[in-house]
């Protein structure tokens, strides 16, 4: 289990691959390039790990300083699911520039939609999709739950950052602050950081979420999980959260002092959580949600003119009424009936 979780750690980023972008295929692992629908000029990459028999899609992203692993021919399946490992934009295999839970999250949706269309023989359902990630990917998990509230049937966030501004302020070593300054900008623009943080969008949560965090984690302190859970309680979303704060685990790595028994238990915990949620998610027929740059649901979408902006959308599906407040009218677009595109 330690090797399986190492992709979520914070290690040195792999150098940019400069070779040709050609898909590679094998029995259990494919390496696929696909186009961004947000920025069609960008070519993005993912690994698709295939199960022995048809299953469900589990999408994931790597750790903060990392990229996906390269193509590898396995002699046996490495997952019970159709695992979609997305290389975030600007990383080793993908074009573009990282933007810290901005449009890079839509790259995950593009990857899943590609897999739905091209790997149907491996799927039990195209309407039930899961997301699971840790560390930087855990931050993605918090944010993707708020920006795509009815896309995933369940979400697992491990040792993730729920508040990028707080993470920036408390990064005493500067290990992550340097990249935040480039990917997001100056921390003086607090709204840009809030617009990427899952904590800002807790009230949007519709899918069940498992949150797992080591109590002694140094790189991503446990208060990121505690703050999210506490706000979920205030937003009456507590029933959607399953929280496991792991005592005596965490340090310079997220899972420092984790025993073999713990890793075995963690693997089973994640699997049981995903297996216990087998229904598509729908947003309430009427309500209010926070738009952090953009919000995509099965019923409508709101796209602001910047991923740094925050607005509020009030909607009533029965009355076909959708309104955006908190920003000027010329700074957003509303899309309905699945006719929207992200740009």
N, C-alpha and C positions, 0 to 999 in steps of 0.2 A: 504493500500500500504506500510506502514512503516514495518509491519510484513513481507510482501513479500520480502522486500529489506534487511531485517536484516541478511540474510545469506551471504551478501556481506560485512558486517562490519568486523572490526578487533577486535575480542574478543579472550578470552583464548581458546586454543585448547582443544578439547574434549579428554579425556584419551583414550588410545589405547584399543579397544575392544578385549577381549581375548577369547570370546566364539567361538563356531563352526561357520563355514562359510556355512550356508544353505540359499538357496533362499527362499524368502517369497513372497506370492502373495495375492492380494486382487482386488476388482473391479477397483479401481482407482489408486492404488499405489503398485508397486512391488519393492522388494529389491533384487538386482541381483549381484552375484559374477561372474567374468569372468577373463580369463587369458590374461596377457600381451603378445603381439606378439613380442615385443622388448626383454623382459626378461620373457620367458615362465615359469620360476620358481615362478613368482609373481602372486598372486591372488589379483584382484582389485575389487572395489565395486562401484555400482551406484544405484540410485533410478530412477525408471521409472514411471512418473506420466501420467496416461492415460486420454485422452479426452473422451467426451461423444460420439463423432462421428469422423470418420477418418480425419486426419489433417496432419501437417508437423512436422518433427523433429526439436526441438530447444535444442541444447546441452548447458550446462552451467557448470561452476566450482565455487566453494565457495570462500569466502574471505581468506586472507593471513593466519590468525591464526585459521582457522576453518576447519570443515569437513562437509560432508552432514548430513542432519537430518536422524534419524533412521526410520525404517519402521513404517508406520502408516496407519490404515484403515480409509479412508475418506468416508463420506456418500454422497459426491458430488465431481465432478471433480474440481481440483484446477487450471487447465490450459486449454486453448482452443487448445493447441498443445500437441504433444507427447513430454513431457519434460524429458530430460535425464540429471540427476544431477550426475556428476562424482566426486567421492571421489579421490582426487589426491594421487598418490603413497606416502606411508609413513604416511598418515593421519590415522584417527581413525579406519577405516574399511579396509584399503588397505595395502598390504605388500610393502616393499621397502623403499627407502629414497627419500625425496623431492629433486628436482634438479632445481627448479626455472625456469620454462619455457624451460627446457631441454627436455629429453625424456618423461617427465610427460605429455607433450602435445600430444604425440602419444597415451597415454592412453585414451584420449578423442576420437580419431579416432577409436580405438578398441571398445570402448563402443558404438559408433554410428553404426559401422558395425555389432555388435551383435544385436542391436535393429532393423536394417534393415532386418536382417535375421529372427528374432524371433517375431517381432511385425507387420508383414505385414498387418494384418487386420485393424490396426490403421492408416495406412499411405495412403495419396493421391499420394505420389511420394517418391521413394527412391533416386532420383537424386537431390532433393532440400532439403538442410539441412541448418540450421541457428546456429549461436553461439552468445550467449549473456551472459555477466558476468560483475561483478563490483569489485572494490578494487583490491585485489590480482588477482581475476578472470578477472578484467579489464586489468591488465598487461598480463595475458594469452591471452586475446582477441587481443591485439596489436601484440603479438608474433605469435599467431596461424595464423593470417592473412598473415604474411610474410613467414611462414614455410609451409603452405598449401594454396597457393594463389588461387587455383581453386576448393577447396573442399566445401566451404560454399557459399550459394547464397547471404548472407548478414551477417554482424557482428555488434554487439552492444557492445561498450566498455564504461562502466560507471566508473568514478573516478579511472581510472587505471593508473599505472606507465608505461611510455613508455621508460624510461631510468633507468635501475637498478643501474648503476654506480652513476648517479646524485642523485638518491634516497638514496643510501648508504652514499654518502658524506654529504648530507644535513639532515640526521637523527640525529639531535642534542640530542634527548632523548636516542637513542640507542634501541628503541622499535623493530625495524626491522633489524638493522645492525647485531645484534648477530646471527640471523638466516641466513642472507645473507652470513656471514663469514663461516657458516657451509655448507650451501647448494651450494654456488658458490665458495667460497674460498676467499683468500685475495683480497682486492680491488686493490692491486698492479698489479694483473693480469687483467688489464683493458679489454683485449680482451674477457675474459671469461664473463664479465658483458655485453659487447657490443653484444656478440653472443646470448644472451638471450633477448635482448631488441628489442621491435617492432620498435623503432626509427631507428635502424640499417637497417631495411628491408623495409622501406617505399616504395622504388622503386619496390618492388615485388607486391605491392597491386593490386589486380584485382577485388576483390569483393567490393560492396558498404559497407561503414562503417558509422555508427552513433556514434559520440563521445559526451558524456554527462558528464559535470564536474561542480561541485559547485565552484564558484569563490573564496569562503572563506575556502576551504578545507585545513586543516592543515596536516593531515596524508599523503595524496597524493596531493601535491600542484598543482594548476591548470596549472602551466607551463609545466607539462607533456603532457597535451592535446594541449596546445598552440604550443609547440615545434614540436609535431607530425603534426599538421595541417600546420604549416609553412613549414616544410620539404616536405609535400605532395604537396604544391604549387610549390616548387622548382623542384619537380620531375614530374610535370604535372599530378599529381594525384588528383588535387583539386576537379574535378567533381565527384569523388567517395566518397568524405567526406561530411557528414552532421553534422555540429558542433553546439551544444547548450551549451553555457557557462551560467550557471544559476546564476544570481546576487543574493546577500544576502542569499546564501545557502552554508553551509559547516562550519566546525569547528573541534572540537575534534572527531566528527563523520562526515562521508561524507555528510550526509543530515541534519546536524544541522540547525535549523530554517526553515526547510521545512514545509510548511503549508499543511493541508489536500487537499486544492485545487491544490497545486503543485504536490503532490503525484498522484492525480487523472490525472493531465495533463501529468505527466511523464509516467504513465502506458499506456495512450492512444498514446503518442508519440512513445514509443517503439513498440507497436502493429501496429500502422500505418506504421512505417518504415519497419518492417518485411513483412507486407502484401503487400507492394508496390514493392517487389522484388520476382518475381516468375519464375525466369529462372536460369538454371545452368550456371556456370561461366567457361570460357575457357581462357587459357593463350594466349597471342599473338603468332602467328606462328613463330616469330623470335624475339630475344631480348637477354637481359642480366639480370641476377638476382643475388642477394647476397645470399650465402649459409651460414647460421649460424648454424653450427653443422650438419644440414641436410636440404634438401628441397624436398618436395614431391608434384608432380603435376600428373595430369591424363596421361600425356605423358611420363614422365621420373622422375627419382629421383636421387639425389646426396646425398651420406652419407659420411661425413668426419669421421676420426678416433676418433674424440673427439667433444663433444657438445661445447667445449670451443674454437674451431677453427672457422675462417671465411675465405671464399673463394668467388670467382666469377665464375658463369657458363655462358657461351655464347652458344646459341643454335639456330639452324635453323631447324624447323620441316620438312619443305619441302625438304631440302637437307639431312635430317637425320644426322645432324652434331651437336654434343654436346661436348664441351670442358670445362675443369675446369682450372682456372688460380689462381695464388696466393699462392698455397700450393704444396708441393712435390707430385709426382705421386703416391707414395706408401702410401699416407695419405687419399685417397678417393676412392669411388667406384661409378660407374654410372650404373643405372638400367633402362631398357627400356621395353616397351610392357607389363607393369603391371606384370612383372615376378619378381619384386623386393620384398624382405622382409626387414624389418628395420635393421636386424643384419646379 
